[in-house]
């Protein structure tokens, strides 16, 4: 397991590697610039990083001559954290090193997440897990998945030389998380020693003598490598994606306290709420809306209040869970719409922070999240300031299912 994160807050940069040519994927452009679901792959890969306020700087390493393609891919993005792109090198290792050097020249130090732009389905939850691994005693951590196939090692003649024990094998994903100074030093040392051929940064850190921790990856975080990967990503098994809409509703009564949680944001208030978890009506309603669109029960089905592990739990975990359930079904979340009903506290001053937090938890762009607030004109329990409520709608797309025979 990865070490507990440091108590101090450190800057976090994301370094996306988009300098490859992606020839195995086919098409007339590098795979990171091909369209997938109406957006360039690179734009989709950037979205969950942009949705996380914890990411303070984003650097993309691009291939020579790809400046125009890059400009088109980010044309709809307006975020000061996205720095000018850096030209890459002849290999992935060279490209990462050049990206790190560019961050160092800009004065960056802290933690860095290195991610392959060809993994456009990375979730905000996985990125958050990567950020949380880097602390006082952990300089490197990577997401992994258990290997389910039997793996064979072959010799030069193509015959089986060994069958490793499967329970000790994992497959590796990105984003991989590192302490910036340690990763930069390792890259510089490998460059000075003429060592190349490292296929990921974890292998380079192992070579430099650093322990590399692991944390759970996500099956949906696939890497686009071959033409069939694009076919599966567009519509699994060639099936069309059909629209589903789910709704959610939640209410909590006020109780003694000095704050409420709304949309993952702590808002000072004269009252608290009576709840088993943190009582975030906004995130609870959104979670139920996603689960409803999936026909997958409700929040109480998956997180029963009778279970003590959810006592005081942060509700962004529930929303991230529901969003991941959509992706595990091969689906996509198109839009989340939320209405908060209360006389107080005022939602307006916190609207954008709430949108950002919801987008991060669900792995969406902020323009895929809408928030409205209203009073009930002093009628009913909300009008009497006895509590607050939220209503949510989730629009998703799922692969169509064959009708029963």
N, C-alpha and C positions, 0 to 999 in steps of 0.2 A: 504494500500500500504506500501511497505517496505521503510525505511528511505533512504535518499541519502547516498551513500558510503562516507567514510571518505576521505579527500583529500590526506592523507598520504598513502604511499604504505606499506602494511603489508604482511608478508609471508602468503601463503595459503597452507595448507596441505589437502590431500584427504585421508580419512580413509575408506577403503572398507571392509565391513563385509562379510566374506566368511567362517565362522566357522560352519554354520548349516549343517544338514545332508540332508535336502531336500527330506524327505521320500515320501511326497505326490506327488512329480513329477515323481516317478517311476524310472526305470533304475537301473543299477548296481553300480552307483557312485553318490556322492552328485551332485546336479543339477549344481552347479557352475563349475564343471569339465566336464560335459557332452559336447559333440561336437554339435555345431549349425552352419550350414553354413560353415563347414570345420575348425572351430576354437573353442577352449574351451569357454564356456560362460564367465568365468572369464577374459580371454584374451580380449574378445570383450568389457567387461565392463571397463577394464583398458584403452583401446585405446583412447577414447576421453579425458581422464584426461591427458594422456601422450602427447597428441597433443597440450595441452594448456601451453604456457610458464608461465602463471600466477601461475600455480601449482608448488610450490617449493619442495614439498616432498610428497611421496605417501607411505602409510603404508597399508598392507593387514593383516587382522586378519584371521587365518585359524584354522581348527579343529585339534584336536589331531590325529596324525597318517596320516595327509594329506600332509606331507612334499614332498613326491615323486610326488603326483598329482600336487601340486603347482608348483614344479620345471618344470614339463612337460608343464603346462599351460603358463608359462612365458618364455619358452626356447627361443623364437624368439625375446624377448624384451631385449634391451641393453640400459638402461637409468639409470644414477646415482641417479636420484630422487626416484627410487623405492627401498625402504629400505628393510632389511630382514624382513620376516613375523613374526608376533607375535602370539603365541598360544592363542586361545580364551577360553571362559568359558562355563559354563553349559547353559547359556541363552544369548540371543542377548545383553541384557543390560550388562551382565558381559563382553562379548566380546568387546563391544564398550569401556567400562571403561578400560579394559586392554590395548586396542590399544591407548587410550589417555594417559595412564600412560607411555607407551613405548615412545610416542612422547615427553612427558614431560622430561623423563630421557635423551633423546637425545638433550634437550635444546630448543625444539620448543616452540614458542609462536606466536600468530597472529590470523588467522581465520582457521577454519577447516570445511571441507565438509564431512559429513557422508553419505555413499552410500551403498545400498544393492548390492552385487555382482550378485544377481539374476535379476537385471535390466540391461541387456547388451545393450539395445538400447537407453540409455541416449545420448543426443546430446551435442556437444561442446557448442552450443548456450544456452542450459539449464544450463550447468555447469557455463558458463560465467554469466548468470543471477543470479545464486546462489552467485557467488563471489561478484557481484555488490551490493548485499543486505546488506552485513555486513559493518557497518560504525560506526560513532561516537555515534549514538543514537539507533542502532539496534544490539541486541546481538543474535537474533535467527530469522530465516526466513525459510519457507518451501514451496516447490512447491505443488500446489493444482489444482484439476479439479472440475468443477461444477458437482453435482450429477444429473443425468438425470432420474434415476428410482425413483419411490416412495419408501421411506424407512419406514418400520414398526418396532416398538419395541414390543417384545413379553414378556409375563410374564412367570413364572415358569411352568405353565401348557401348554404353547405353544399358548395361545390366544393373540390376538392383545391388547396391553396395550396403545399404543400411535402411532400417525402418525405425526412425526415432519415436520415442514414446509421445503419443499425441497430447497427453495431459500436461506436458511441459512446453508445448508449442503455442504460440500466439501469432496472429497476423497484426500488422501495425498500420495505424492510420495517422492522419494529421487533423488538427493542429498539434504540433509538438511544442512543449513549453520549456523554456530555458531561462536561467539567469543570464542576462545579456552579456555581462563582462566575461563570463565563463565560456559562452558559446563563441564570442568573437575571438578570444584568445586561442581556443581550440582550432578555429578556422585559420587563423594566422599561422599557427604552428604547423598545421598540415600543409599549408601553402609553401611555407619556408622549407619544409622537409620534402617537398615534391610528392606528397601523398595525395592521390586522387582516387576516384572510383567509389567513394562513399555514396550509397544510394539514399541514405537519409541522415539527418543531423544527429540522431541518437547514436548511430554507428560511429560517427566521428567523435562524439563525446566519450563513448566507450574506449576508443583508441587513445583519447587524451587522458584516460584514467578516472573519469567521473562515473559514479553510479547513476543508473538511469531507472527511475521509478516508473510504474505503470498505473493507469486508471482505466475504467471501462470505456471502450469505444461504442459506436452505434452502428448497427447493421445497415441503416439507411445512408450512412456516410460513404457512399460508394465513389470510387474513382473512375472517371470516364476515360477509357483507354482504347476500346475497340468500337467499331460501328454498331455492334449489337448492344453496347452499353447505352448509346444514345437512344436506341429503339426502346430498351427497357425503361429508361428514365422518362421518355416522353409518354409512354402508356404501357405499363407492364404487360408482357405477353401479347403485345399488339392490341390490347383492348383500349377502347375509347374511355376518356374520363368524363364522368357524368356529375352534374352539379347536385349537391345536397345542401340544405339549409337547416340549421338547428337553432333552437332558442333556449335561453337559460334565465332563471329568476332566482334571486336570493334576498333575504331580509335578515337583519339583526337588530335586536333591541339595544338601546343605550343602557349603560351601567356605569358604575364608578370608574373613573380613569381620567387620563389627561391627553389621550390621543386616539385617533382611529387610523386604520390602514385602508387606503383606497387605491386600487390598481397597483399595489406594490409600493406605494409611497406613504410614509408616516406623516400624518397631518395633525398638528396640535389642535386639541379641542377640549371643551369643558367636560366632556363625557367620554368614556370608553364604550366598548360593546361587549355584550354577553355572547361568548362563543367558545367552542372547543379549540379551534385553531386560532389564528390571529384575527379572525372575523372579517376578512376582506370581502365584502359583498360583491365588489366589482370582479375580482378574480374568480370567485366562486360561480358567479353567473356566467362568465366566459367559459370556464371549465365545463359547466353543464351544457352550454351551447355546442361546444365541440363534441362532447360525448353524445349529445342528442343527435347531431348530424351523422355520427357513426353508428347510431342505434346500439350504443355500448354502455347502457346503464346511466348512472348519474354519479355525482361526486361522492355521495354516501356509499355507493356500491364499492368504490375503489379505496376510499379513505373513511371508513366508518368512524363516527364519533366515539364508539365504544372501545376503539383501539387506542391505548395510551400513548403510542408513539406519535400520534398526530396532535397531542396536547400542545397548544401554542405554536404549531408548525407554521412556517412562512408559506403563504398561499401561492406564491409564484411556482412552487414545486408542483402543485396540482395542475396549474395551467401548462407548464412544460411537459408534464406527463401526458395530458390530453393531446397536446400538439404532436408529441412523438407518436402517439397511437395513430394519428392520421397518417404520418409518414410511414409507419410500419405497415400500413395497409396499402402503400403505394400511392397515397393521396397527397393533395396539396391544400394548404389553407389560402384562400383568396382574400378574405376580408373578415375583420372582426368589428362589430358595431356595438357600442355600449351606451346605455343611458343610466345615470345615477339620479335617484330621487331622494331629496332630503332638503330640509329647511336650512340646515347648517351641518358641517362646515361648508364654506364656499369652495367649490371645485375649480372654478375658473383659474385662480392663480397657480394651480398645480396641474392643469390640463396637459401641458407638453411633457412634464416629467412623468406623468402617468402613462401617456402614450409611448414614451421611450421605454419604460419599464415593461409594459405589456408586450411591445414589439420584441424586446430582448428575450422575454420568457417564452414567447411562442415562436421565436426564430423568424420574425417577419421584418419587412421594412416598415418604417414609421408611417408611411402613407397607406399602409394596409390596416391601420387602426384608427377608428373614429370614436370620439367621446363626446357625449352631450350630458348636460345636467339640467335638472328642472326641480321646482318645488311642486307640492300638491295643493297649492293655494290655501294652506292652513287647514286642509281637510284630511281626515283619516289619521292613522298613527304617525305618519311622517309629518303631517301638518301640525300635529300636537307635539312634535319633537320627541317622540317616544322611541324613534329608531330611524333607520335608513334602509333603502332598497336599491336594487340594481336589476336591470333587464338587459339581456345581451342576445345578439344574433351572430351566428358564425356561418359563413359561406365557404364550403370546401368542394373539392372535386375528388372523386374516388373512381378507380377502375370499375367499369360496369361488370355485373355478375350475370352469368347465364341464368335464364329463368329455369325453374324446376321442370324436369321432364314430365 
